[in-house]
């Protein structure tokens, strides 16, 4: 992780029923915030602190996904009849 002392000015804008702030790309990249959950807190009367929350999702391996697939089909084959019109079966 790179540490950057770049200071940027940005604005708070209306976003739906709330407000949003656009974070500079270097901040998101340096802190790996893409798709991250953050905790928002207020410090004093003029500071907002964003804290990256740990990723609680367990990494699932391909072997685990395959093990969870049913060995037998759950549904019976459905006969939709023969072709109609210009359908080709």
Residue frames as a rotation matrix with the C-alpha (Angstrom) as fourth column:
UNK 1
0.586 0.810 0.000 0.00
0.810 -0.586 0.000 0.00
0.000 0.000 -1.000 0.00
UNK 2
-0.394 -0.669 0.630 1.34
0.648 -0.689 -0.326 3.38
0.652 0.280 0.705 -0.98
UNK 3
0.104 0.387 -0.916 1.08
0.855 -0.505 -0.116 6.26
-0.508 -0.771 -0.384 1.42
UNK 4
-0.268 -0.125 0.955 0.19
0.768 -0.627 0.133 9.49
0.582 0.769 0.264 -0.26
UNK 5
-0.457 0.067 -0.887 0.22
0.687 -0.607 -0.400 12.92
-0.565 -0.792 0.231 1.30
UNK 6
-0.850 0.203 0.487 -1.65
0.298 -0.577 0.761 14.48
0.435 0.791 0.430 -1.61
UNK 7
-0.558 0.722 -0.409 -4.41
0.291 -0.291 -0.911 16.74
-0.777 -0.628 -0.048 -0.37
UNK 8
-0.814 0.386 0.434 -7.41
0.415 -0.136 0.899 17.19
0.406 0.913 -0.049 -2.62
UNK 9
-0.720 0.683 -0.125 -10.50
-0.405 -0.560 -0.723 19.29
-0.563 -0.470 0.680 -2.35
UNK 10
-0.834 0.551 0.025 -13.82
0.369 0.524 0.767 17.75
0.410 0.649 -0.641 -3.30
UNK 11
-0.639 0.678 0.365 -17.46
-0.726 -0.687 0.006 18.65
0.254 -0.261 0.931 -2.82
UNK 12
-0.776 0.549 0.312 -20.40
0.239 0.713 -0.659 16.97
-0.584 -0.437 -0.684 -1.15
UNK 13
-0.799 0.501 -0.334 -23.26
-0.547 -0.371 0.751 16.57
0.252 0.782 0.570 -3.61
UNK 14
0.053 0.904 0.424 -26.88
-0.829 0.276 -0.486 15.48
-0.556 -0.326 0.764 -3.40
UNK 15
-0.798 -0.278 -0.535 -27.17
-0.523 0.760 0.385 11.80
0.299 0.587 -0.752 -4.37
UNK 16
-0.405 0.762 -0.506 -30.66
0.487 0.648 0.586 10.30
0.774 -0.009 -0.633 -4.36
UNK 17
0.697 0.711 0.090 -32.20
0.242 -0.351 0.904 10.91
0.675 -0.609 -0.417 -0.93
UNK 18
0.686 -0.535 -0.493 -28.78
0.579 -0.009 0.815 11.45
-0.440 -0.845 0.304 0.67
UNK 19
0.774 -0.543 -0.327 -25.41
-0.614 -0.770 -0.173 12.97
-0.158 0.334 -0.929 -0.06
UNK 20
0.806 -0.552 0.215 -22.21
0.576 0.815 -0.065 11.61
-0.139 0.176 0.974 -1.54
UNK 21
0.526 -0.748 -0.405 -18.58
-0.586 -0.664 0.466 12.53
-0.617 -0.008 -0.787 -1.88
UNK 22
0.935 -0.273 -0.224 -16.35
-0.055 0.513 -0.856 11.51
0.349 0.813 0.465 -4.77
UNK 23
0.632 -0.768 0.108 -13.10
-0.019 0.124 0.992 10.01
-0.775 -0.629 0.063 -3.50
UNK 24
0.299 -0.604 -0.739 -10.01
-0.941 -0.313 -0.125 10.56
-0.156 0.733 -0.662 -5.64
UNK 25
0.781 0.008 -0.625 -8.81
-0.318 0.866 -0.386 7.45
0.538 0.500 0.678 -7.52
UNK 26
-0.242 -0.960 -0.138 -5.46
-0.306 0.210 -0.929 7.41
0.921 -0.182 -0.345 -5.70
UNK 27
-0.402 0.165 0.901 -7.29
-0.915 -0.026 -0.403 7.10
-0.043 -0.986 0.161 -2.34
UNK 28
0.678 0.724 0.131 -9.46
-0.701 0.690 -0.181 4.19
-0.221 0.031 0.975 -3.52
UNK 29
0.623 -0.511 -0.592 -6.46
-0.194 0.633 -0.750 2.47
0.758 0.582 0.295 -5.13
UNK 30
-0.379 -0.868 0.322 -4.04
-0.533 -0.081 -0.842 3.02
0.757 -0.491 -0.432 -2.23
UNK 31
-0.543 0.233 0.807 -6.51
-0.795 0.165 -0.583 1.75
-0.268 -0.959 0.096 0.38
UNK 32
-0.956 0.190 -0.226 -8.08
0.043 0.846 0.532 -0.93
0.292 0.498 -0.816 -1.87
UNK 33
-0.689 0.724 -0.035 -11.57
-0.257 -0.289 -0.922 0.47
-0.678 -0.627 0.385 -1.32
UNK 34
-0.608 0.500 -0.616 -13.19
-0.701 0.026 0.713 -0.76
0.373 0.865 0.335 -4.54
UNK 35
0.100 0.813 -0.574 -16.46
-0.203 0.581 0.788 -2.49
0.974 0.038 0.223 -3.45
UNK 36
-0.747 -0.427 -0.510 -15.40
0.399 0.326 -0.857 -2.21
0.532 -0.844 -0.073 0.20
UNK 37
0.542 0.823 -0.168 -17.69
0.594 -0.235 0.770 -1.59
0.594 -0.517 -0.616 3.16
UNK 38
-0.595 -0.736 0.323 -16.68
0.277 -0.565 -0.777 1.41
0.755 -0.372 0.540 5.28
UNK 39
0.152 0.563 -0.812 -17.70
0.988 -0.080 0.129 2.63
0.008 -0.822 -0.569 8.71
UNK 40
-0.113 -0.101 0.988 -18.45
0.314 -0.947 -0.061 6.36
0.943 0.304 0.139 8.95
UNK 41
0.272 0.188 -0.944 -17.83
0.961 -0.095 0.258 8.27
-0.041 -0.977 -0.207 12.17
UNK 42
0.641 -0.009 0.768 -17.54
0.138 -0.982 -0.127 11.90
0.755 0.187 -0.628 13.18
UNK 43
-0.010 -0.710 -0.704 -14.53
0.991 0.088 -0.102 13.20
0.135 -0.699 0.703 15.08
UNK 44
-0.768 -0.249 -0.590 -14.91
0.431 -0.882 -0.189 16.54
-0.473 -0.399 0.785 16.81
UNK 45
0.182 0.868 -0.462 -16.94
0.139 -0.488 -0.862 19.17
-0.973 0.093 -0.210 14.98
UNK 46
0.458 -0.023 -0.889 -15.20
-0.745 -0.556 -0.369 19.16
-0.486 0.831 -0.271 11.61
UNK 47
-0.606 -0.742 -0.287 -13.82
-0.786 0.505 0.357 15.70
-0.120 0.441 -0.889 10.76
UNK 48
0.704 0.708 -0.057 -15.35
-0.701 0.682 -0.208 12.65
-0.109 0.187 0.976 9.10
UNK 49
-0.437 -0.848 0.299 -13.49
-0.782 0.523 0.340 9.36
-0.444 -0.085 -0.892 9.49
UNK 50
0.644 0.528 -0.553 -14.00
-0.729 0.644 -0.233 6.47
0.234 0.553 0.800 7.06
UNK 51
-0.275 -0.703 0.655 -12.69
-0.793 0.551 0.259 3.11
-0.543 -0.449 -0.710 8.28
UNK 52
-0.207 0.133 -0.969 -12.44
-0.775 0.582 0.246 0.14
0.597 0.802 -0.017 5.92
UNK 53
0.410 0.447 0.795 -14.30
-0.828 0.547 0.120 -2.84
-0.382 -0.707 0.595 7.35
UNK 54
-0.663 -0.666 0.342 -12.80
-0.475 0.728 0.494 -6.31
-0.578 0.165 -0.799 7.09
UNK 55
-0.268 0.528 -0.806 -14.17
-0.847 0.271 0.458 -8.47
0.460 0.805 0.374 4.29
UNK 56
-0.253 0.252 0.934 -16.34
-0.760 0.546 -0.353 -11.08
-0.599 -0.799 0.054 6.01
UNK 57
0.742 0.545 -0.390 -17.08
-0.667 0.539 -0.515 -13.06
-0.070 0.642 0.764 2.87
UNK 58
0.170 -0.647 0.743 -15.34
-0.176 0.722 0.669 -16.41
-0.970 -0.245 0.010 2.83
UNK 59
-0.276 -0.335 -0.901 -13.49
-0.949 -0.053 0.311 -17.18
-0.151 0.941 -0.304 -0.37
UNK 60
0.546 0.540 0.641 -15.22
-0.369 0.842 -0.394 -20.18
-0.752 -0.021 0.659 -1.95
UNK 61
-0.601 -0.798 -0.043 -13.12
-0.453 0.296 0.841 -22.60
-0.658 0.525 -0.540 -3.97
UNK 62
-0.281 0.453 -0.846 -14.26
-0.899 0.185 0.397 -24.28
0.337 0.872 0.355 -7.17
UNK 63
-0.787 -0.058 -0.615 -14.16
0.051 0.986 -0.159 -27.66
0.615 -0.156 -0.773 -5.40
UNK 64
-0.842 0.509 -0.176 -16.57
0.175 -0.050 -0.983 -26.37
-0.510 -0.859 -0.047 -2.71
UNK 65
-0.324 0.745 -0.583 -18.95
-0.833 -0.517 -0.197 -25.04
-0.449 0.422 0.788 -5.37
UNK 66
-0.412 0.129 -0.902 -18.92
-0.639 0.665 0.386 -28.34
0.650 0.736 -0.192 -7.27
UNK 67
-0.945 0.031 -0.326 -19.57
0.236 0.755 -0.612 -30.29
0.228 -0.655 -0.721 -4.04
UNK 68
-0.675 0.715 -0.179 -22.72
-0.159 -0.379 -0.912 -28.24
-0.720 -0.587 0.370 -3.45
UNK 69
-0.425 0.526 -0.737 -24.24
-0.893 -0.110 0.436 -29.17
0.148 0.843 0.517 -6.84
UNK 70
0.300 0.637 0.710 -26.94
-0.674 0.668 -0.315 -31.83
-0.675 -0.384 0.630 -6.58
UNK 71
-0.731 -0.603 0.319 -25.90
-0.259 0.677 0.689 -35.16
-0.631 0.421 -0.651 -8.08
UNK 72
-0.501 0.649 0.573 -29.38
0.837 0.532 0.129 -35.83
-0.221 0.544 -0.809 -9.45
UNK 73
-0.785 0.286 0.549 -31.50
0.087 -0.827 0.555 -33.30
0.613 0.484 0.625 -11.34
UNK 74
-0.866 0.491 -0.092 -34.17
0.014 -0.160 -0.987 -31.76
-0.500 -0.856 0.132 -9.13
UNK 75
-0.030 0.884 -0.467 -36.66
-0.684 -0.359 -0.635 -31.35
-0.729 0.301 0.615 -11.96
UNK 76
0.056 0.138 0.989 -38.07
0.492 0.858 -0.147 -33.71
-0.869 0.495 -0.020 -14.50
UNK 77
-0.930 -0.351 0.112 -37.61
0.242 -0.353 0.904 -33.12
-0.278 0.867 0.413 -18.21
UNK 78
-0.050 0.928 -0.369 -40.49
-0.053 -0.372 -0.927 -31.08
-0.997 -0.027 0.067 -19.63
UNK 79
-0.543 -0.034 0.839 -41.84
0.789 0.320 0.524 -31.84
-0.286 0.947 -0.147 -23.10
UNK 80
-0.448 0.334 -0.829 -42.77
-0.169 -0.943 -0.288 -28.62
-0.878 0.011 0.479 -24.85
UNK 81
0.625 0.708 0.328 -44.09
0.150 0.303 -0.941 -30.44
-0.766 0.638 0.083 -27.93
UNK 82
0.092 -0.560 0.823 -42.86
0.959 0.273 0.078 -30.31
-0.269 0.782 0.562 -31.48
UNK 83
-0.852 -0.477 -0.214 -41.75
0.390 -0.853 0.348 -27.25
-0.349 0.214 0.913 -33.43
UNK 84
0.315 0.949 -0.020 -44.37
0.752 -0.262 -0.605 -24.66
-0.579 0.176 -0.796 -34.31
UNK 85
0.888 0.020 -0.460 -44.12
-0.212 -0.868 -0.449 -22.21
-0.408 0.496 -0.766 -37.15
UNK 86
0.699 -0.681 -0.220 -40.53
-0.280 0.023 -0.960 -21.78
0.659 0.732 -0.174 -38.31
UNK 87
0.476 -0.534 0.699 -38.89
-0.806 0.055 0.590 -23.15
-0.353 -0.844 -0.404 -35.13
UNK 88
0.322 -0.464 -0.825 -36.15
-0.434 0.702 -0.564 -25.65
0.841 0.540 0.025 -35.70
UNK 89
0.697 -0.068 0.714 -35.51
-0.667 0.306 0.680 -28.37
-0.264 -0.950 0.168 -33.11
